[in-house]
Amino acid sequence: MTQPAIRLSEVSRHFGRVRALDSVTVDIPHNAITGLLGRNGAGKTTLMSIIAGHDRADSGSVRVLGADPFERAPIMSSISFVRDNQRYPEDFTLRHLLEVAPLFHAGWDADVAEKLVAGFRLSRKTTVKKMSRGQTSSLGIVLGLASRAPVTIFDEPYLGLDATARRFFYDALMQDYIDHPRTIIVSTHLIDEMEPLLEHVVIVDGGRLVREAAADELRGSAITLSGLTAAVDDLATGHRVLQRRTVGGLSSVVIEATDADTITERATRAGAQVSPATLQDLVAAYGVEAESLEGTHA
């Protein structure tokens, strides 16, 4: 497929004086698990709402599977968007929701739903209003994965889940994706846990796109240097510094670097340490950089 599954061009959205999205241009590929990363208030939920057709951009172009999703039933029926605060009829039980869900998703897979219900040990008799936070998160995961929607979006899907339940979710997500490839977007703060699943990464901060790339490309694009400040500054010379921490005579910096081997050799001679920057490091670093740039223009 030559065209991306999702294409946003110069998309902006404001709520009063609050700038939720600011001229975001990004392509999200077909049949990939994309991590939508950023700090609280970065604009992630607004971006997902616009992609899902639940909200409309103030300006710019939005194309999902080739068309604007807003108020277009054929496109919206191809999208499953599970919000972090997803609401359901309070008197509904699991049985009710599993009966209704297939009406909205032509690709609904009842077998997948049953396996996930068993794996999360969800009660069929408890009404939604009596479910715990973890149970409602599990319910959202069941509906999202079993929908088999061509575009499936999860907004912080693991809230309230313990480590065992989160691991079950990650394994189920990967297995179902392998069995039925599609475009999956996951917004998450548990970046270190989800990093092995991500194939594509979109980082936003302050409503702006700050980085978008294949996950492997992004992982290899930056390193962390730590040691004596003088040595670290010398090694970082000529590279874009994304983040810096200094305590006394010691410093740690995250820099963009494609010549990690050369820097490592120099660092060894200088007594400094070099380590690959994780996606968590990069989200924090790009966020700090965006904040610094915002202050510069204030």
N, C-alpha and C positions, 0 to 999 in steps of 0.2 A: 504494500500500500504506500503510494507516494505521498499522500496527504496525511497529516497527523490526525489522530482521533479527535483532538481538541485544539483549536487555534484561537487565541485571544490576541487582538491587535489594539493597542492604545486604550485599554479598558480602564475607566475611572468610575469610582462610586463614592459619593459623599452622603453623609447623614448630618444635615445641618452644616455646622462648621467643621465637623470631623471628616477628615480625608481617610476613608477606609481603603481605597485602592487609587493609585496614582499612575495612570498611563502604563498599565501592565501589558507587555507583549510577550507571549510565551506559547510554545507548541508542546503538547503532551502526546507522546507516541501511542500508536495502537499496540495492544497486547503486551503491556508492560506494567509492572507494579511501580508506581511513582509515589515517592514520599514528598508531601507538601510540608515543608519545615519552616519554622520561625518561632519567635517568642510570642507570648500572649499579646494580643492586640496588633499582631503583624498584618492582619488582613486575610488570614487563611479561610475563616468561615465565610466571609463575604465572597471570596473568590469561588469557593465550592458552591455556594448558593446560586451564584450567577451561572456557573457551569451546569448546574442541575436544573436551571430554569425556574428556580424558586424566587429569584430576584432579577432585577434588570439593571444593567449598567447605565450610568448617566451619559456616557459617551464611549465610543469605540465599537469594535466588532467582536462578536462571540459566535463561534461555529463549533458545534458538537456533532460529530458524524455528518458533517457537511452542511448543517443548517443551524439557525438561531433557535435555541431550545425554548425561549420564553413564550408561554402560551401556545406551544405547538405540541399537541398530544402525541403524535407519532414519535417525536424525538424524546419527549419526557418519559414515554413508556419504555424507552430503551435505557433509562438511567435509574439506578437505585442509589438514593442518597440517605445514609443513616447518620443523623446528627448526634452530637454528644448529649443533647437534651431532648432526644426524640420523644414526642408525645403520642400516646395511644389512648383510645377510649378506656376510661378507668375501670369500667365494669367488664371489659373484655378479659378472657383468659387466653392462655396459649392456644387452645383449640380454636377459639374464634379467629385469632390472628392468622393461624395456619390455613384456615378456610378462606379468609379474605385475600391474603397475599397473592395467590395465583391469578386473581382477577386483574391485577395491575402489572403482572410480569409474564409474558408469553413463554419465557424459557424456564419458568419455575420448576425446580427439581425437588419433589417431595421426599425422595430417598435421602438427598443431602440434608434436608431440613431435619428428618428424623435422626440421622446420625449425629448432627450437631446438638439437637435437643438432648439426646442421651449423653453425649460427651460433656455438656454443661450441667447435666442433671437438673434440668428445668422441670418444675412442677406444672402439670397440665391443669390443675384446679385453682391455683392461686390467681387472683385477679391482678391486673396490671397495677392498680393503686396500692396493692399490698406487697409488690415486689421490691426487693432491695435494689440499691444502685447497681451492684454487680449483676443481678438477675436481669435488669432492664438492658444493661450493656450486652449481656449474652443473647438476649432476645433480638437486639439490633443486629448482632453478628449473624444469627441464624437467618434473619430476613434478608440481609445483604448478600450473603454467600449463596443461599438457596435461590435467590432471584435469578441468578445466572444472567443478570443484565449486562449488555455489551459495555456499558460504562457503570462501574460500581464505585461508590465514594463512601469512605468511612471517616468520620470526624471524631478523633480521640475515642476509638471504639472500645478501649479496654478499661474505662473508668470504673472503679469498684471491683475489678477482677484481681484475685490473688495471683501469685507467680505461676501456680500450676494451671489456672484457667487461662492466663495470658499465653503460656506455652502451647496449650491446646489450640488457642486461636491462631497463633502463628503457624503451627503445623497444618491446621485445617485450611488456612488461607493459601499456603503454598501448594498443598496437595490438590485443592480444587482449581487453583490457577493452572497447574500442570495439566490436569484433566480437561480443563475447559478454559483455554487462554482468552483473556479479555483485558480491557483497559481498567485498571484498578488504581484509585488514588486514595492514599491514607495520610491523614493529618495526624501527627504524633509528636509528643514531647519525650517519649521513651525511645530516643533515637538509637542509643546503643543496642537496645534489645531488637529493634526492627531493622537495623542496618543490613544484616545478611540477606534480607528479603528484597531490598530495594534495588531496582534496575535503573531507575531514573530519579533525579532529585530536582525539586524546585524550592528555592529558598527565598522567602519574602520577609521584608522588615519595613515597618512604617508605611505599609501600603504599596511598597515598591518591590519590583523584582530585583534581587541582588545577585542571584546566580541560578543558572539552570544548566544541567549537563547530565550525561550518563553517570551513574553512580561510580563506576570504576574510574572514569576520567576525573571525577571530582576528588575521589580518595587519593589519587596520585598527583593532585595539583598543589598540595601544600604540605609543609612539614612544621614541626615545632622544634625550636632551638632553645636550649636552656644551659645556663652556666654563668660565669663571671660576665658582668655587663659589657666590659670592653671587648671580650671575645665574641659575645653574641652580636654586638653592634657591628663588628668587623665582618662576621659571617653573613649578616643580613644585608650588608651594603649592596645596592643594585637590585634588591628584590622588594616587591610590594609587601609591606608589613600590614597584616590584617589585625593583629592584636598584640599588645605588649603588657607585661606585668613586671614590675621591678620592686624588689624588697632588699633594702640595703645595697650591697654590691652585686647582687644576683638578679638576673633577668631571664624571662621566658617570653619568646615571641613566636607567633604563628606567621609564616611567610608563604607567599606563593612561590613555588620553586619546581622546576622540571629537571634540575641538575642535582638531585638529592645525593647521588653517589659522590660527586665531586665535593659537595658541602660536607658530607659525612667524613671524607678523608681529611679535610681541613679541620673539621671539628675535633676529630680524634687527636690531632696534633696540638690543638688549642685547649684541650681538656674540657670541651663542651659536649653536650649530649644532643643527639638528633633522634626524633621519633616521628612516625607518620601522623599527620593530623587526621583525627576521626571526623565523621560527619557531625558529631556533637560539637567538636572543637570548631568546625567551620561555621556552623549555625551561630554559635556564640561570637565568633570572630567577625563574621560579616555583619551581625547585628550591631556590634560595637562600632564597626567602621561606618555603617549607615547612620548611626546616632551621631558620630563625630562629624560627618558630612552635613547632617541636618543642622548641627550647631554652627558650622562654618557659614551656612547660608542664612542663619537667623538674623 
